[in-house]
Amino acid sequence: MQTRQCTHTFAQSLLLLGLALALLALSAKISFSEPLKATERTYAWLPWFIQPCEDYHVPLALALAIARQESGTRPWVINVQGQDFSPKSAEEALDIADQAQRAGKSFDVGIMQVNSYWLKKYHIDLREILDPQKNIAMGIWILAREIRRYGLTWKAIGAYHTPLARNPDRARRYAQTVLAHMRSICDRDAARRAQEAQNF
């Protein structure tokens, strides 16, 4: 029953994906020189999400929602075996990730919180994955793999964070949280467009 309800909720949220296309217009309206609020960071990084989402056939609003859930869309966030770090620079993030890597610890890095498993498997340098544009592209590629495996369902979203065989309940909860972010992103954009139409 819970699985059916979550899938139904996901299907409803897919109807909002059409609104995500309007996010493209927002990137030109944000001033990158101003300090960004947490809600604005998602849109600040938008230009680097567009091409990989197109290349890998991943819904833009979904990728943005995962970034918001994983890191608050902050570029240097590191999680080492459950412990969060919020470095203020790429160099500080590199030091933390390098220590974790040398100690053989699992860690997640960057906007999309790419796990060290992928770095080891594909021999990816830490500096490369700390580049926000490359981190975003890698995260979207990983998400696309899960979508190919499970379809555009809660399972694909949950598997981005937690292997389904290991903890399906945790994966389901993660998917529900991501979908809430996605609705927020789409609803916020719809409200902006309505306001702009009134001011026109």
C-alpha positions as CSV (number, residue, x, y, z in Angstrom):
1,M,0.0,0.0,0.0
2,Q,2.8,2.4,0.9
3,T,4.6,1.6,-2.3
4,R,1.4,2.2,-4.4
5,Q,0.8,5.5,-2.6
6,C,4.3,6.7,-3.1
7,T,4.2,5.8,-6.8
8,H,0.9,7.6,-7.1
9,T,2.4,10.7,-5.4
10,F,5.3,10.5,-7.8
11,A,2.9,10.3,-10.8
12,Q,1.1,13.4,-9.6
13,S,4.4,15.3,-9.2
14,L,5.4,14.4,-12.8
15,L,2.5,16.7,-13.9
16,L,4.5,19.6,-12.5
17,L,7.6,18.9,-14.5
18,G,6.3,21.0,-17.4
19,L,6.6,24.0,-15.1
20,A,10.3,23.2,-14.8
21,L,11.0,24.4,-18.3
22,A,10.2,27.9,-17.2
23,L,13.2,27.7,-14.8
24,L,15.4,28.3,-17.9
25,A,14.3,31.9,-17.9
26,L,15.1,32.4,-14.3
27,S,18.9,31.9,-14.7
28,A,19.1,35.2,-16.6
29,K,17.2,37.1,-13.9
30,I,19.3,36.1,-10.9
31,S,22.1,38.5,-9.9
32,F,25.1,36.3,-9.1
33,S,27.0,39.1,-7.4
34,E,24.4,39.3,-4.6
35,P,24.6,37.0,-1.6
36,L,22.3,34.1,-2.3
37,K,19.6,32.7,0.1
38,A,19.4,29.0,0.4
39,T,16.3,28.9,-1.8
40,E,18.1,30.9,-4.5
41,R,21.2,28.6,-4.7
42,T,19.2,26.0,-6.6
43,Y,18.6,28.5,-9.4
44,A,22.1,30.0,-9.3
45,W,23.5,26.7,-10.4
46,L,20.7,26.1,-13.0
47,P,22.8,26.7,-16.2
48,W,25.1,23.8,-15.3
49,F,22.2,21.4,-14.9
50,I,20.5,22.0,-18.2
51,Q,22.9,20.3,-20.7
52,P,23.6,17.1,-18.6
53,C,19.8,16.7,-18.0
54,E,19.2,16.9,-21.7
55,D,22.1,14.6,-22.5
56,Y,21.0,11.9,-20.0
57,H,17.2,12.5,-20.3
58,V,16.8,13.4,-16.7
59,P,14.0,15.7,-15.6
60,L,15.5,19.1,-14.7
61,A,13.3,19.7,-11.7
62,L,14.2,16.2,-10.3
63,A,18.0,16.8,-10.6
64,L,17.6,20.2,-8.9
65,A,15.5,18.7,-6.2
66,I,18.2,16.0,-5.5
67,A,20.9,18.7,-5.4
68,R,18.9,20.6,-2.9
69,Q,18.3,17.5,-0.7
70,E,21.9,16.3,-0.9
71,S,23.9,19.5,-0.3
72,G,21.5,22.4,0.0
73,T,23.1,23.1,-3.5
74,R,26.4,24.1,-1.8
75,P,29.5,23.2,-3.8
76,W,32.0,22.2,-1.1
77,V,29.9,20.1,1.2
78,I,31.5,16.8,2.3
79,N,30.0,14.0,4.3
80,V,32.4,11.5,5.7
81,Q,30.7,8.3,6.9
82,G,27.7,10.3,8.2
83,Q,29.5,13.3,9.5
84,D,28.8,16.6,7.6
85,F,31.5,19.2,6.9
86,S,30.8,22.6,5.4
87,P,34.2,23.9,4.0
88,K,34.4,27.5,2.9
89,S,36.6,26.8,-0.1
90,A,37.5,24.1,-2.6
91,E,40.9,23.8,-1.0
92,E,39.5,23.2,2.4
93,A,37.0,20.6,0.9
94,L,39.9,18.9,-0.9
95,D,41.9,18.5,2.4
96,I,38.9,16.9,4.1
97,A,38.2,14.6,1.2
98,D,41.8,13.7,0.8
99,Q,42.1,12.7,4.5
100,A,39.0,10.5,4.2
101,Q,40.3,8.9,1.0
102,R,43.7,8.1,2.5
103,A,42.0,6.6,5.5
104,G,39.9,4.4,3.3
105,K,36.6,6.0,4.5
106,S,33.5,6.4,2.4
107,F,32.6,10.0,1.7
108,D,30.2,12.1,-0.4
109,V,31.3,15.3,-2.1
110,G,30.0,18.4,-3.7
111,I,26.6,19.7,-4.9
112,M,25.4,16.2,-5.9
113,Q,27.2,14.5,-3.1
114,V,29.0,12.0,-5.4
115,N,30.1,9.0,-3.4
116,S,33.8,8.0,-3.2
117,Y,32.8,4.6,-4.7
118,W,32.4,6.3,-8.1
119,L,35.8,8.1,-7.8
120,K,37.6,4.9,-7.1
121,K,35.7,2.9,-9.8
122,Y,36.4,5.4,-12.5
123,H,39.7,6.8,-11.2
124,I,38.4,10.3,-10.8
125,D,40.6,12.9,-9.2
126,L,39.3,14.7,-6.2
127,R,40.0,18.1,-7.7
128,E,38.0,17.2,-10.7
129,I,34.9,16.1,-8.7
130,L,35.1,19.2,-6.6
131,D,34.6,21.3,-9.7
132,P,30.9,22.2,-9.4
133,Q,30.1,21.8,-13.1
134,K,31.7,18.3,-13.3
135,N,30.1,17.3,-10.0
136,I,26.7,18.2,-11.3
137,A,27.3,16.3,-14.5
138,M,28.5,13.2,-12.7
139,G,25.6,13.2,-10.3
140,I,23.1,13.5,-13.1
141,W,24.8,10.6,-14.9
142,I,24.5,8.5,-11.8
143,L,20.8,9.4,-11.5
144,A,20.3,8.5,-15.1
145,R,21.7,5.1,-14.5
146,E,19.2,4.5,-11.7
147,I,16.3,5.8,-13.9
148,R,17.4,3.3,-16.7
149,R,17.4,0.5,-14.1
150,Y,14.1,1.3,-12.3
151,G,12.3,3.7,-14.7
152,L,11.2,7.1,-13.6
153,T,9.9,5.9,-10.2
154,W,10.5,6.5,-6.6
155,K,12.9,3.5,-6.7
156,A,15.3,5.3,-9.0
157,I,15.2,8.4,-6.8
158,G,15.7,6.4,-3.7
159,A,18.5,4.3,-5.2
160,Y,20.5,7.5,-5.9
161,H,21.0,7.8,-2.1
162,T,20.5,4.3,-0.7
163,P,20.8,0.9,-2.4
164,L,17.3,-0.6,-2.4
165,A,18.5,-4.0,-1.4
166,R,20.2,-2.6,1.7
167,N,17.4,-0.4,3.0
168,P,14.2,0.1,0.9
169,D,12.4,2.0,3.6
170,R,15.2,4.6,3.8
171,A,15.2,4.9,0.0
172,R,11.5,5.4,0.0
173,R,11.7,8.2,2.6
174,Y,14.5,9.8,0.7
175,A,12.4,9.8,-2.5
176,Q,9.4,11.3,-0.8
177,T,11.6,14.2,0.5
178,V,13.1,14.8,-2.9
179,L,9.6,14.9,-4.5
180,A,8.6,17.5,-1.9
181,H,11.6,19.6,-3.0
182,M,10.6,19.1,-6.6
183,R,7.0,20.3,-5.9
184,S,8.5,23.3,-4.1
185,I,10.7,24.2,-7.0
186,C,7.9,23.9,-9.5
187,D,5.3,25.7,-7.3
188,R,7.7,28.5,-6.6
189,D,8.4,29.0,-10.3
190,A,4.6,29.0,-11.1
191,A,4.1,31.7,-8.5
192,R,6.9,33.8,-10.0
193,R,5.5,33.5,-13.5
194,A,2.0,34.5,-12.3
195,Q,3.4,37.5,-10.5
196,E,5.4,38.5,-13.6
197,A,2.3,38.2,-15.7
198,Q,0.4,40.6,-13.3
199,N,3.2,43.1,-13.5
200,F,3.5,43.0,-17.3
